[in-house]
């Protein structure tokens, strides 16, 4: 990781273990277009919005301390290199002090100069600093509810 990788931090009055559990509830803070599992090393999952998808593998899970997801495949049709995220990693570092838990999320490989940086930065800013933050503090995030419906609509169009 370099200092240029996208990074955001949030804090909540929640145990580190509960924080890690909520991060793993991807559909509750990111998108309804979630399939798979994200709770332990070896789990794989996908997030989808129509043609756009990202496939992940959980490559590290240290309870209450660290979670690392590696992008194994993707299709980002809104940029020239549709595989731009492939082999990047999303890292959640969790630490607690005096009853407050801080999550530092870094998308290793998402840096200024990468074509999707500004768009992806805006997306992460919302889903980490607003939706995941709300899931940690209120146990109810603000995930994209369109992802699953949009995928179904795309399938309907293809079969017509």
N, C-alpha and C positions, 0 to 999 in steps of 0.2 A: 504494500500500500504506500502511496505517496501522499503528500499534503494536498495534492490536486484532486484526489478522488472525491466524488460527492460524499458529503457527510452531514448528518443532522443528529442532534441530541434532544432527548426529552426526559423529564423526571416525573415520578409519581410516588405517592405514599402507598406503596405496594411491596410485598416481599419480592426478592429476586426470583424465587421459584415461581411465584404466581405471574410475574412479568414474563418469564420465559414461556410459560404455558400459554399466555395470551398472545404473544408474538406468533406462536405456532398455530393459532386459530386464524389462519390467513383469510378465510372467507368472511370473517367477522370484522376485518379492518381494510382489506384490499379489494377483493372482487368476488362477486357471486359466481364468476366464471372460473372457480377453483375446483380442481379434481386431484385426487391422490391423498397423500399423507405427508405431514411435515413435523413430526414429533420426535424423531430419533435418527441417528446416523443410518444411512441406507435408504431412508424414505425418499420417494420422488413425488413431485407434484407439478401441475401446470396451472398457469393463469391464462385466461383467454378472453379476448374481445373481438369476436368475428374472426377476421384473417390474422389479427395480431395475437401471437401467443409467446409465452416464455416457459420453458421446461426447466425445472430445478432438481438437483439432488442435494439432500442434506449431507454435507461432508464432515461437519463437526457439530457436536452438541455436548457442551459441558454444562450440566445442570446448574442453573442460576448464575452462569458466568458468560457463556459464549455460544452463539449459533452461527453457523456458516452455511450458506446455500450457494452452490455453484450452478451457473447456467449451462445446461447441457445442449440445449437447442433453442432456437427462437425464430420468429418471423416478425420483423418490424417493418411492415410495408410502407410506412411513412418516411423512411430514410433510404438512401441509395443502397447501402450495405445492410440488407435485411437481417444479417446474422451478427450485427454489431455488438450485441450483448454476449454472444457465445463465449464461454470460458471466463467470463467475469464472475465476481463473487459478491454476494451481499452478506455483510458481516454485522452481527449484532453483539456488541460488548455490553455486558450487564454488570453494574456495580451498585452496592448499597452502602449508605452511611447514615446512621441515626434514623432509621426507618424510612428513608427516602431512597428510591432506586432510580438510577440513571441508565438510560439506554443510549449508546452511541451506535448509530447505524452508518455504515460506510459501504458504498457501492464501489468496490475496487475495480477499476477499469473504466468507470464512467467519469471522464475528465473533460474539462474545457477543450474544445478542438474536436471532440467526437461529435459527429453530426447530430445525434439526438440529444446532446447534453442539455440544452435549454428546455426542451419539451419534457425530457425525462426528469430533470431537476424540479420542474414545476409539479410534475406528478408525484415524485417522492416527497416534496415539501408538503403537499396536501396529505398523502396517505400516511406519512410518518408523524409530522408535527401536529396534524389535526385528527385524523381518523384513529391511528394507533394510540395517540395520546388520550383520546376520548375513551378508547377501549380500556386503557390502563386505569383511568381515573373513574369512569362511570360504568365500566363493563359493557359498553355498547359503542362500537365503532361506527364509522360512516362509510362502509364499503360501497364500491360501485355495484349497483344492482342491475345495471344494463348488461354486463358481461355475459351472463348466462342467456338472457333473452336474445341478445344480439347474435350469439352463436347459434341459437335455435332458428332465428330469422334467416341467417345465412344458409343454414341447412335446408330450410323451406324453399328458398329461392333456387338453390342448386337442384332440388328434386322436381321443380315445376317444369 
